[in-house]
Amino acid sequence: MLKIVPDPPLHPHDHSLEDLLVQISEYLVCALTVAQQTVLLQPQPPGQVLTLATMHEIDSARSLVELALSKVQLRH
């Protein structure tokens, strides 16, 4: 579903650490999805190898964000 009105700008001082980590995690999921689609659209090895490496890095970053989020949630 397309949004007609964009989300308001994110102001870090208005959000908790937990909110920021959730938003970062959502951005990383979107980035991973774009990278997966790129692999499907570009089957040639040179481009695909770089995209697969990018997917690995995005997934690693997402795992770290999820770990940080779980530690923040344990404190509450």
mmCIF file as gemmi writes it, N, C-alpha and C atoms, coordinates in Angstrom:
data_model
loop_
_atom_site.group_PDB
_atom_site.id
_atom_site.type_symbol
_atom_site.label_atom_id
_atom_site.label_alt_id
_atom_site.label_comp_id
_atom_site.label_asym_id
_atom_site.label_entity_id
_atom_site.label_seq_id
_atom_site.pdbx_PDB_ins_code
_atom_site.Cartn_x
_atom_site.Cartn_y
_atom_site.Cartn_z
_atom_site.occupancy
_atom_site.B_iso_or_equiv
_atom_site.pdbx_formal_charge
_atom_site.auth_seq_id
_atom_site.auth_asym_id
_atom_site.pdbx_PDB_model_num
ATOM 1 N N . MET Axp A 1 ? 0.831 -1.168 0 1 0 ? 1 A 1
ATOM 2 C CA . MET Axp A 1 ? 0 0 0 1 0 ? 1 A 1
ATOM 3 C C . MET Axp A 1 ? 0.887 1.247 0 1 0 ? 1 A 1
ATOM 4 N N . LEU Axp A 2 ? 0.608 2.14 -0.911 1 0 ? 2 A 1
ATOM 5 C CA . LEU Axp A 2 ? 1.38 3.37 -0.998 1 0 ? 2 A 1
ATOM 6 C C . LEU Axp A 2 ? 0.847 4.409 -0.033 1 0 ? 2 A 1
ATOM 7 N N . LYS Axp A 3 ? 1.756 5.073 0.63 1 0 ? 3 A 1
ATOM 8 C CA . LYS Axp A 3 ? 1.372 6.153 1.54 1 0 ? 3 A 1
ATOM 9 C C . LYS Axp A 3 ? 1.293 7.451 0.753 1 0 ? 3 A 1
ATOM 10 N N . ILE Axp A 4 ? 0.253 8.205 0.991 1 0 ? 4 A 1
ATOM 11 C CA . ILE Axp A 4 ? 0.122 9.501 0.336 1 0 ? 4 A 1
ATOM 12 C C . ILE Axp A 4 ? 0.892 10.556 1.122 1 0 ? 4 A 1
ATOM 13 N N . VAL Axp A 5 ? 0.846 10.458 2.423 1 0 ? 5 A 1
ATOM 14 C CA . VAL Axp A 5 ? 1.527 11.416 3.292 1 0 ? 5 A 1
ATOM 15 C C . VAL Axp A 5 ? 2.742 10.734 3.921 1 0 ? 5 A 1
ATOM 16 N N . PRO Axp A 6 ? 3.937 11.302 3.749 1 0 ? 6 A 1
ATOM 17 C CA . PRO Axp A 6 ? 5.124 10.674 4.345 1 0 ? 6 A 1
ATOM 18 C C . PRO Axp A 6 ? 5.119 10.786 5.872 1 0 ? 6 A 1
ATOM 19 N N . ASP Axp A 7 ? 5.894 9.923 6.499 1 0 ? 7 A 1
ATOM 20 C CA . ASP Axp A 7 ? 6.05 9.986 7.946 1 0 ? 7 A 1
ATOM 21 C C . ASP Axp A 7 ? 6.729 11.295 8.32 1 0 ? 7 A 1
ATOM 22 N N . PRO Axp A 8 ? 6.413 11.833 9.494 1 0 ? 8 A 1
ATOM 23 C CA . PRO Axp A 8 ? 7.118 13.047 9.927 1 0 ? 8 A 1
ATOM 24 C C . PRO Axp A 8 ? 8.594 12.74 10.152 1 0 ? 8 A 1
ATOM 25 N N . PRO Axp A 9 ? 9.442 13.756 10.05 1 0 ? 9 A 1
ATOM 26 C CA . PRO Axp A 9 ? 10.874 13.509 10.261 1 0 ? 9 A 1
ATOM 27 C C . PRO Axp A 9 ? 11.149 12.958 11.654 1 0 ? 9 A 1
ATOM 28 N N . LEU Axp A 10 ? 12.149 12.112 11.714 1 0 ? 10 A 1
ATOM 29 C CA . LEU Axp A 10 ? 12.53 11.491 12.984 1 0 ? 10 A 1
ATOM 30 C C . LEU Axp A 10 ? 13.482 12.42 13.733 1 0 ? 10 A 1
ATOM 31 N N . HIS Axp A 11 ? 13.105 12.788 14.933 1 0 ? 11 A 1
ATOM 32 C CA . HIS Axp A 11 ? 13.963 13.605 15.779 1 0 ? 11 A 1
ATOM 33 C C . HIS Axp A 11 ? 14.453 12.716 16.915 1 0 ? 11 A 1
ATOM 34 N N . PRO Axp A 12 ? 15.742 12.4 16.959 1 0 ? 12 A 1
ATOM 35 C CA . PRO Axp A 12 ? 16.268 11.472 17.968 1 0 ? 12 A 1
ATOM 36 C C . PRO Axp A 12 ? 15.925 11.854 19.405 1 0 ? 12 A 1
ATOM 37 N N . HIS Axp A 13 ? 15.826 13.124 19.712 1 0 ? 13 A 1
ATOM 38 C CA . HIS Axp A 13 ? 15.551 13.513 21.092 1 0 ? 13 A 1
ATOM 39 C C . HIS Axp A 13 ? 14.086 13.266 21.48 1 0 ? 13 A 1
ATOM 40 N N . ASP Axp A 14 ? 13.222 13.006 20.492 1 0 ? 14 A 1
ATOM 41 C CA . ASP Axp A 14 ? 11.803 12.756 20.761 1 0 ? 14 A 1
ATOM 42 C C . ASP Axp A 14 ? 11.504 11.278 20.994 1 0 ? 14 A 1
ATOM 43 N N . HIS Axp A 15 ? 12.459 10.403 20.758 1 0 ? 15 A 1
ATOM 44 C CA . HIS Axp A 15 ? 12.215 8.968 20.804 1 0 ? 15 A 1
ATOM 45 C C . HIS Axp A 15 ? 13.142 8.281 21.798 1 0 ? 15 A 1
ATOM 46 N N . SER Axp A 16 ? 12.667 7.189 22.336 1 0 ? 16 A 1
ATOM 47 C CA . SER Axp A 16 ? 13.493 6.403 23.255 1 0 ? 16 A 1
ATOM 48 C C . SER Axp A 16 ? 14.505 5.586 22.458 1 0 ? 16 A 1
ATOM 49 N N . LEU Axp A 17 ? 15.492 5.063 23.146 1 0 ? 17 A 1
ATOM 50 C CA . LEU Axp A 17 ? 16.478 4.195 22.51 1 0 ? 17 A 1
ATOM 51 C C . LEU Axp A 17 ? 15.788 2.984 21.896 1 0 ? 17 A 1
ATOM 52 N N . GLU Axp A 18 ? 14.811 2.453 22.599 1 0 ? 18 A 1
ATOM 53 C CA . GLU Axp A 18 ? 14.072 1.287 22.094 1 0 ? 18 A 1
ATOM 54 C C . GLU Axp A 18 ? 13.363 1.621 20.776 1 0 ? 18 A 1
ATOM 55 N N . ASP Axp A 19 ? 12.721 2.79 20.709 1 0 ? 19 A 1
ATOM 56 C CA . ASP Axp A 19 ? 12.053 3.199 19.469 1 0 ? 19 A 1
ATOM 57 C C . ASP Axp A 19 ? 13.042 3.334 18.317 1 0 ? 19 A 1
ATOM 58 N N . LEU Axp A 20 ? 14.194 3.921 18.608 1 0 ? 20 A 1
ATOM 59 C CA . LEU Axp A 20 ? 15.217 4.087 17.568 1 0 ? 20 A 1
ATOM 60 C C . LEU Axp A 20 ? 15.731 2.743 17.072 1 0 ? 20 A 1
ATOM 61 N N . LEU Axp A 21 ? 15.962 1.806 17.985 1 0 ? 21 A 1
ATOM 62 C CA . LEU Axp A 21 ? 16.437 0.483 17.583 1 0 ? 21 A 1
ATOM 63 C C . LEU Axp A 21 ? 15.404 -0.252 16.742 1 0 ? 21 A 1
ATOM 64 N N . VAL Axp A 22 ? 14.135 -0.113 17.086 1 0 ? 22 A 1
ATOM 65 C CA . VAL Axp A 22 ? 13.074 -0.745 16.296 1 0 ? 22 A 1
ATOM 66 C C . VAL Axp A 22 ? 13.057 -0.148 14.894 1 0 ? 22 A 1
ATOM 67 N N . GLN Axp A 23 ? 13.168 1.174 14.797 1 0 ? 23 A 1
ATOM 68 C CA . GLN Axp A 23 ? 13.159 1.816 13.481 1 0 ? 23 A 1
ATOM 69 C C . GLN Axp A 23 ? 14.388 1.404 12.658 1 0 ? 23 A 1
ATOM 70 N N . ILE Axp A 24 ? 15.544 1.328 13.282 1 0 ? 24 A 1
ATOM 71 C CA . ILE Axp A 24 ? 16.755 0.881 12.579 1 0 ? 24 A 1
ATOM 72 C C . ILE Axp A 24 ? 16.566 -0.542 12.074 1 0 ? 24 A 1
ATOM 73 N N . SER Axp A 25 ? 15.993 -1.396 12.902 1 0 ? 25 A 1
ATOM 74 C CA . SER Axp A 25 ? 15.748 -2.781 12.503 1 0 ? 25 A 1
ATOM 75 C C . SER Axp A 25 ? 14.828 -2.845 11.286 1 0 ? 25 A 1
ATOM 76 N N . GLU Axp A 26 ? 13.804 -2.002 11.265 1 0 ? 26 A 1
ATOM 77 C CA . GLU Axp A 26 ? 12.882 -1.974 10.127 1 0 ? 26 A 1
ATOM 78 C C . GLU Axp A 26 ? 13.592 -1.505 8.855 1 0 ? 26 A 1
ATOM 79 N N . TYR Axp A 27 ? 14.455 -0.498 8.977 1 0 ? 27 A 1
ATOM 80 C CA . TYR Axp A 27 ? 15.227 -0.046 7.811 1 0 ? 27 A 1
ATOM 81 C C . TYR Axp A 27 ? 16.149 -1.151 7.298 1 0 ? 27 A 1
ATOM 82 N N . LEU Axp A 28 ? 16.756 -1.898 8.216 1 0 ? 28 A 1
ATOM 83 C CA . LEU Axp A 28 ? 17.654 -2.979 7.808 1 0 ? 28 A 1
ATOM 84 C C . LEU Axp A 28 ? 16.892 -4.112 7.119 1 0 ? 28 A 1
ATOM 85 N N . VAL Axp A 29 ? 15.681 -4.399 7.577 1 0 ? 29 A 1
ATOM 86 C CA . VAL Axp A 29 ? 14.853 -5.416 6.907 1 0 ? 29 A 1
ATOM 87 C C . VAL Axp A 29 ? 14.536 -4.959 5.483 1 0 ? 29 A 1
ATOM 88 N N . CYS Axp A 30 ? 14.202 -3.689 5.314 1 0 ? 30 A 1
ATOM 89 C CA . CYS Axp A 30 ? 13.932 -3.155 3.979 1 0 ? 30 A 1
ATOM 90 C C . CYS Axp A 30 ? 15.18 -3.231 3.086 1 0 ? 30 A 1
ATOM 91 N N . ALA Axp A 31 ? 16.325 -2.868 3.64 1 0 ? 31 A 1
ATOM 92 C CA . ALA Axp A 31 ? 17.573 -2.922 2.87 1 0 ? 31 A 1
ATOM 93 C C . ALA Axp A 31 ? 17.903 -4.351 2.467 1 0 ? 31 A 1
ATOM 94 N N . LEU Axp A 32 ? 17.671 -5.292 3.366 1 0 ? 32 A 1
ATOM 95 C CA . LEU Axp A 32 ? 17.926 -6.699 3.056 1 0 ? 32 A 1
ATOM 96 C C . LEU Axp A 32 ? 16.997 -7.191 1.945 1 0 ? 32 A 1
ATOM 97 N N . THR Axp A 33 ? 15.758 -6.773 1.979 1 0 ? 33 A 1
ATOM 98 C CA . THR Axp A 33 ? 14.797 -7.149 0.937 1 0 ? 33 A 1
ATOM 99 C C . THR Axp A 33 ? 15.213 -6.6 -0.42 1 0 ? 33 A 1
ATOM 100 N N . VAL Axp A 34 ? 15.671 -5.354 -0.456 1 0 ? 34 A 1
ATOM 101 C CA . VAL Axp A 34 ? 16.138 -4.757 -1.708 1 0 ? 34 A 1
ATOM 102 C C . VAL Axp A 34 ? 17.35 -5.528 -2.233 1 0 ? 34 A 1
ATOM 103 N N . ALA Axp A 35 ? 18.267 -5.879 -1.349 1 0 ? 35 A 1
ATOM 104 C CA . ALA Axp A 35 ? 19.458 -6.632 -1.766 1 0 ? 35 A 1
ATOM 105 C C . ALA Axp A 35 ? 19.071 -8.007 -2.295 1 0 ? 35 A 1
ATOM 106 N N . GLN Axp A 36 ? 18.106 -8.668 -1.658 1 0 ? 36 A 1
ATOM 107 C CA . GLN Axp A 36 ? 17.656 -9.981 -2.133 1 0 ? 36 A 1
ATOM 108 C C . GLN Axp A 36 ? 17.051 -9.87 -3.529 1 0 ? 36 A 1
ATOM 109 N N . GLN Axp A 37 ? 16.269 -8.838 -3.77 1 0 ? 37 A 1
ATOM 110 C CA . GLN Axp A 37 ? 15.686 -8.637 -5.09 1 0 ? 37 A 1
ATOM 111 C C . GLN Axp A 37 ? 16.762 -8.351 -6.13 1 0 ? 37 A 1
ATOM 112 N N . THR Axp A 38 ? 17.809 -7.641 -5.734 1 0 ? 38 A 1
ATOM 113 C CA . THR Axp A 38 ? 18.912 -7.345 -6.644 1 0 ? 38 A 1
ATOM 114 C C . THR Axp A 38 ? 19.615 -8.626 -7.07 1 0 ? 38 A 1
ATOM 115 N N . VAL Axp A 39 ? 19.789 -9.566 -6.142 1 0 ? 39 A 1
ATOM 116 C CA . VAL Axp A 39 ? 20.418 -10.852 -6.475 1 0 ? 39 A 1
ATOM 117 C C . VAL Axp A 39 ? 19.581 -11.583 -7.512 1 0 ? 39 A 1
ATOM 118 N N . LEU Axp A 40 ? 18.275 -11.539 -7.352 1 0 ? 40 A 1
ATOM 119 C CA . LEU Axp A 40 ? 17.391 -12.217 -8.304 1 0 ? 40 A 1
ATOM 120 C C . LEU Axp A 40 ? 17.424 -11.563 -9.683 1 0 ? 40 A 1
ATOM 121 N N . LEU Axp A 41 ? 17.588 -10.247 -9.714 1 0 ? 41 A 1
ATOM 122 C CA . LEU Axp A 41 ? 17.578 -9.526 -10.986 1 0 ? 41 A 1
ATOM 123 C C . LEU Axp A 41 ? 18.94 -9.486 -11.669 1 0 ? 41 A 1
ATOM 124 N N . GLN Axp A 42 ? 20 -9.763 -10.923 1 0 ? 42 A 1
ATOM 125 C CA . GLN Axp A 42 ? 21.342 -9.699 -11.488 1 0 ? 42 A 1
ATOM 126 C C . GLN Axp A 42 ? 22.068 -11.021 -11.246 1 0 ? 42 A 1
ATOM 127 N N . PRO Axp A 43 ? 21.81 -12.005 -12.107 1 0 ? 43 A 1
ATOM 128 C CA . PRO Axp A 43 ? 22.388 -13.329 -11.884 1 0 ? 43 A 1
ATOM 129 C C . PRO Axp A 43 ? 23.883 -13.459 -12.237 1 0 ? 43 A 1
ATOM 130 N N . GLN Axp A 44 ? 24.481 -12.438 -12.835 1 0 ? 44 A 1
ATOM 131 C CA . GLN Axp A 44 ? 25.897 -12.529 -13.186 1 0 ? 44 A 1
ATOM 132 C C . GLN Axp A 44 ? 26.755 -12.444 -11.928 1 0 ? 44 A 1
ATOM 133 N N . PRO Axp A 45 ? 27.795 -13.289 -11.85 1 0 ? 45 A 1
ATOM 134 C CA . PRO Axp A 45 ? 28.629 -13.364 -10.652 1 0 ? 45 A 1
ATOM 135 C C . PRO Axp A 45 ? 29.236 -12.05 -10.125 1 0 ? 45 A 1
ATOM 136 N N . PRO Axp A 46 ? 29.804 -11.155 -10.944 1 0 ? 46 A 1
ATOM 137 C CA . PRO Axp A 46 ? 30.442 -9.981 -10.319 1 0 ? 46 A 1
ATOM 138 C C . PRO Axp A 46 ? 29.485 -9.154 -9.46 1 0 ? 46 A 1
ATOM 139 N N . GLY Axp A 47 ? 28.34 -8.807 -9.994 1 0 ? 47 A 1
ATOM 140 C CA . GLY Axp A 47 ? 27.378 -8.01 -9.239 1 0 ? 47 A 1
ATOM 141 C C . GLY Axp A 47 ? 26.738 -8.797 -8.114 1 0 ? 47 A 1
ATOM 142 N N . GLN Axp A 48 ? 26.514 -10.067 -8.366 1 0 ? 48 A 1
ATOM 143 C CA . GLN Axp A 48 ? 25.846 -10.9 -7.374 1 0 ? 48 A 1
ATOM 144 C C . GLN Axp A 48 ? 26.705 -11.114 -6.136 1 0 ? 48 A 1
ATOM 145 N N . VAL Axp A 49 ? 27.994 -11.274 -6.316 1 0 ? 49 A 1
ATOM 146 C CA . VAL Axp A 49 ? 28.899 -11.502 -5.187 1 0 ? 49 A 1
ATOM 147 C C . VAL Axp A 49 ? 28.895 -10.29 -4.246 1 0 ? 49 A 1
ATOM 148 N N . LEU Axp A 50 ? 28.959 -9.102 -4.811 1 0 ? 50 A 1
ATOM 149 C CA . LEU Axp A 50 ? 28.927 -7.896 -3.987 1 0 ? 50 A 1
ATOM 150 C C . LEU Axp A 50 ? 27.593 -7.753 -3.259 1 0 ? 50 A 1
ATOM 151 N N . THR Axp A 51 ? 26.515 -8.087 -3.934 1 0 ? 51 A 1
ATOM 152 C CA . THR Axp A 51 ? 25.198 -7.989 -3.303 1 0 ? 51 A 1
ATOM 153 C C . THR Axp A 51 ? 25.053 -9.017 -2.193 1 0 ? 51 A 1
ATOM 154 N N . LEU Axp A 52 ? 25.564 -10.221 -2.408 1 0 ? 52 A 1
ATOM 155 C CA . LEU Axp A 52 ? 25.513 -11.247 -1.36 1 0 ? 52 A 1
ATOM 156 C C . LEU Axp A 52 ? 26.347 -10.823 -0.145 1 0 ? 52 A 1
ATOM 157 N N . ALA Axp A 53 ? 27.494 -10.207 -0.39 1 0 ? 53 A 1
ATOM 158 C CA . ALA Axp A 53 ? 28.311 -9.695 0.72 1 0 ? 53 A 1
ATOM 159 C C . ALA Axp A 53 ? 27.568 -8.587 1.459 1 0 ? 53 A 1
ATOM 160 N N . THR Axp A 54 ? 26.88 -7.731 0.722 1 0 ? 54 A 1
ATOM 161 C CA . THR Axp A 54 ? 26.09 -6.67 1.328 1 0 ? 54 A 1
ATOM 162 C C . THR Axp A 54 ? 24.97 -7.259 2.182 1 0 ? 54 A 1
ATOM 163 N N . MET Axp A 55 ? 24.318 -8.296 1.671 1 0 ? 55 A 1
ATOM 164 C CA . MET Axp A 55 ? 23.253 -8.96 2.423 1 0 ? 55 A 1
ATOM 165 C C . MET Axp A 55 ? 23.783 -9.527 3.733 1 0 ? 55 A 1
ATOM 166 N N . HIS Axp A 56 ? 24.97 -10.095 3.678 1 0 ? 56 A 1
ATOM 167 C CA . HIS Axp A 56 ? 25.578 -10.657 4.89 1 0 ? 56 A 1
ATOM 168 C C . HIS Axp A 56 ? 25.83 -9.56 5.927 1 0 ? 56 A 1
ATOM 169 N N . GLU Axp A 57 ? 26.35 -8.43 5.47 1 0 ? 57 A 1
ATOM 170 C CA . GLU Axp A 57 ? 26.63 -7.315 6.386 1 0 ? 57 A 1
ATOM 171 C C . GLU Axp A 57 ? 25.343 -6.726 6.97 1 0 ? 57 A 1
ATOM 172 N N . ILE Axp A 58 ? 24.328 -6.587 6.135 1 0 ? 58 A 1
ATOM 173 C CA . ILE Axp A 58 ? 23.044 -6.064 6.618 1 0 ? 58 A 1
ATOM 174 C C . ILE Axp A 58 ? 22.453 -7.01 7.646 1 0 ? 58 A 1
ATOM 175 N N . ASP Axp A 59 ? 22.511 -8.302 7.376 1 0 ? 59 A 1
ATOM 176 C CA . ASP Axp A 59 ? 21.959 -9.286 8.305 1 0 ? 59 A 1
ATOM 177 C C . ASP Axp A 59 ? 22.73 -9.281 9.626 1 0 ? 59 A 1
ATOM 178 N N . SER Axp A 60 ? 24.036 -9.115 9.557 1 0 ? 60 A 1
ATOM 179 C CA . SER Axp A 60 ? 24.843 -9.033 10.781 1 0 ? 60 A 1
ATOM 180 C C . SER Axp A 60 ? 24.485 -7.79 11.59 1 0 ? 60 A 1
ATOM 181 N N . ALA Axp A 61 ? 24.304 -6.667 10.917 1 0 ? 61 A 1
ATOM 182 C CA . ALA Axp A 61 ? 23.913 -5.435 11.603 1 0 ? 61 A 1
ATOM 183 C C . ALA Axp A 61 ? 22.53 -5.59 12.23 1 0 ? 61 A 1
ATOM 184 N N . ARG Axp A 62 ? 21.622 -6.24 11.525 1 0 ? 62 A 1
ATOM 185 C CA . ARG Axp A 62 ? 20.278 -6.453 12.052 1 0 ? 62 A 1
ATOM 186 C C . ARG Axp A 62 ? 20.313 -7.333 13.293 1 0 ? 62 A 1
ATOM 187 N N . SER Axp A 63 ? 21.163 -8.346 13.286 1 0 ? 63 A 1
ATOM 188 C CA . SER Axp A 63 ? 21.309 -9.218 14.453 1 0 ? 63 A 1
ATOM 189 C C . SER Axp A 63 ? 21.816 -8.436 15.666 1 0 ? 63 A 1
ATOM 190 N N . LEU Axp A 64 ? 22.776 -7.541 15.439 1 0 ? 64 A 1
ATOM 191 C CA . LEU Axp A 64 ? 23.294 -6.716 16.536 1 0 ? 64 A 1
ATOM 192 C C . LEU Axp A 64 ? 22.222 -5.768 17.075 1 0 ? 64 A 1
ATOM 193 N N . VAL Axp A 65 ? 21.424 -5.201 16.177 1 0 ? 65 A 1
ATOM 194 C CA . VAL Axp A 65 ? 20.344 -4.315 16.611 1 0 ? 65 A 1
ATOM 195 C C . VAL Axp A 65 ? 19.324 -5.102 17.429 1 0 ? 65 A 1
ATOM 196 N N . GLU Axp A 66 ? 18.988 -6.31 16.984 1 0 ? 66 A 1
ATOM 197 C CA . GLU Axp A 66 ? 18.03 -7.143 17.72 1 0 ? 66 A 1
ATOM 198 C C . GLU Axp A 66 ? 18.583 -7.494 19.108 1 0 ? 66 A 1
ATOM 199 N N . LEU Axp A 67 ? 19.873 -7.773 19.193 1 0 ? 67 A 1
ATOM 200 C CA . LEU Axp A 67 ? 20.492 -8.062 20.481 1 0 ? 67 A 1
ATOM 201 C C . LEU Axp A 67 ? 20.431 -6.834 21.403 1 0 ? 67 A 1
ATOM 202 N N . ALA Axp A 68 ? 20.761 -5.667 20.848 1 0 ? 68 A 1
ATOM 203 C CA . ALA Axp A 68 ? 20.687 -4.433 21.635 1 0 ? 68 A 1
ATOM 204 C C . ALA Axp A 68 ? 19.249 -4.16 22.078 1 0 ? 68 A 1
ATOM 205 N N . LEU Axp A 69 ? 18.302 -4.407 21.205 1 0 ? 69 A 1
ATOM 206 C CA . LEU Axp A 69 ? 16.895 -4.196 21.536 1 0 ? 69 A 1
ATOM 207 C C . LEU Axp A 69 ? 16.451 -5.127 22.66 1 0 ? 69 A 1
ATOM 208 N N . SER Axp A 70 ? 16.909 -6.363 22.607 1 0 ? 70 A 1
ATOM 209 C CA . SER Axp A 70 ? 16.528 -7.3 23.679 1 0 ? 70 A 1
ATOM 210 C C . SER Axp A 70 ? 17.129 -6.864 25.028 1 0 ? 70 A 1
ATOM 211 N N . LYS Axp A 71 ? 18.336 -6.297 25.006 1 0 ? 71 A 1
ATOM 212 C CA . LYS Axp A 71 ? 18.948 -5.812 26.255 1 0 ? 71 A 1
ATOM 213 C C . LYS Axp A 71 ? 18.216 -4.588 26.787 1 0 ? 71 A 1
ATOM 214 N N . VAL Axp A 72 ? 17.761 -3.729 25.894 1 0 ? 72 A 1
ATOM 215 C CA . VAL Axp A 72 ? 17.002 -2.552 26.317 1 0 ? 72 A 1
ATOM 216 C C . VAL Axp A 72 ? 15.67 -2.988 26.914 1 0 ? 72 A 1
ATOM 217 N N . GLN Axp A 73 ? 15.021 -3.963 26.308 1 0 ? 73 A 1
ATOM 218 C CA . GLN Axp A 73 ? 13.72 -4.423 26.795 1 0 ? 73 A 1
ATOM 219 C C . GLN Axp A 73 ? 13.848 -5.143 28.125 1 0 ? 73 A 1
ATOM 220 N N . LEU Axp A 74 ? 14.991 -5.8 28.382 1 0 ? 74 A 1
ATOM 221 C CA . LEU Axp A 74 ? 15.202 -6.474 29.663 1 0 ? 74 A 1
ATOM 222 C C . LEU Axp A 74 ? 15.303 -5.48 30.814 1 0 ? 74 A 1
ATOM 223 N N . ARG Axp A 75 ? 15.778 -4.276 30.528 1 0 ? 75 A 1
ATOM 224 C CA . ARG Axp A 75 ? 15.935 -3.255 31.568 1 0 ? 75 A 1
ATOM 225 C C . ARG Axp A 75 ? 14.592 -2.692 32.038 1 0 ? 75 A 1
ATOM 226 N N . HIS Axp A 76 ? 13.569 -2.838 31.189 1 0 ? 76 A 1
ATOM 227 C CA . HIS Axp A 76 ? 12.256 -2.24 31.524 1 0 ? 76 A 1
ATOM 228 C C . HIS Axp A 76 ? 11.38 -3.242 32.207 1 0 ? 76 A 1
